[in-house]
């Protein structure tokens, strides 16, 4: 015959915290309720479980093994309950950097929602080089892999940058067929002019002067400026694949520079069903040949 389960829960907390008052606070009950449950349990066992002293209570030596067994058991119950909760969770939060969110995630999201009507997706901003634990989200799409324990990082896009411009700009300014011609065009910059300097060095030319032109704080602004016809930008062609395929941007040269960090899809290795479904779907969106 088992002793009352509720009383065992109270006993475990009081033993672990070495205090009836702190046990009451943790369990959100009164001190009197804790005392009553402990007395009920002591009557069931026919022996005192705590030694009452002037400065509080102390676990009786003969009750130590019971307290230890209960602590282990309740920890396992809590872990299994959380695991079950995650397995049945139907809401996921995806943190995504804006460049991928606007070009890949949001345009295709309706397809996922239609196939998984039971899953609610919440999309929030992510920063470059963030780690999954920092976001508190189920899935992270950002620059750089997360090498933390218990985390899976799937590579999505490299950062092979090539010069691109819109048809509108080329109609106005004329054909830019060589690196020398590109060097005289209106150049657009992402945070720094250093990328263009690297590209000219890779192309084997010396531009007529230091690269000039507007500098944009992030890639989204840069790509928008290029599509609007303001000049030539160095953009990661894999990320801009859709704009290139539909003709909004034209690649002007195969000469490229490769930035070190790639874009990654990051999730827990023990991810719950909804997150697993999302990750599998998004990898297919980016690369339909992936399994």
C-alpha positions, 0 to 999 in steps of 0.5 A: 500500500502506498502512502498518500502521494500528495503528502510524499510531495510535501515531504520531499520538498521539506526534506530537500529545502530543510524547511517547512516554510520554504516548502510551503513557498515552493508548493504555494500552500500554507505552513500549516498545510505542510505541517498537516501533511507531514504529520499525516505521513508520520502517522502512516509510517508510525515514526517521526520523519523530522526532528523538531528543533528550536531553530527549525526542523531536521530530517530524521536519519532513518528518513534520508533514503526515502527523501533521496528516492522521492527526489530522484522519482519526482525529477524523472516525472518532471522530465518525462512530463516536459518531454511529453509536453514538447512532443505534443506542442503545436506551436513553434517560434522561429528566430530568423535574420531579416535577409532570409525571412523576407526572401525565403521564409515568409514567401513560402510560409503559407505552404507550410501552414497549409500542410500543418494546420495544427501548428502555429508558427511565430516568427521573430527577428534574429541577429547574426551569429546568435546562438539558439539558447540566447533566443529561447526559440525552437528554431534559429536561422542565422549567420554562423553555425551553433556548435553548442551541445545538443544543437544541430546546425544545417547549412543553408546558403554560402556567402558567395558574393557577385556584382548584381544590378537591376535591368532598370539600372543597366538600361539607364547606364548601359552594359557593364561587361567587364570589371573595369566598367563595373568599377566606374558604375554607381557602387552600393555598399553593405556596412563597409566599402571593403568588400568592393576592394576585395572584389576588385583585387580578385578581378585583378584590376585597380579601380580609378579611385577609392570605392564611393557610393551609399553604405547601407546598414544591412543586406536587406537595405542593400538589395532593395537599393539594387533592385530599385536601380540605384547601382551595383551591389555585391550580394550573396547569389544563393540568398538572392537566387529568386530575384536573379531567377525572376530577373529582378537582379542580373549577375554582372560577373562570375568573379566572386568573393567568399565570406567565411560564415554561411547561413544555417538552420539551427535547432535542438537535436532532440527537437519536438515534432513541430520543430522537426516538421518545420526544419525538414520543410524549410530545407526542402524550400531552400534545396528541393533535392535535399532529403 
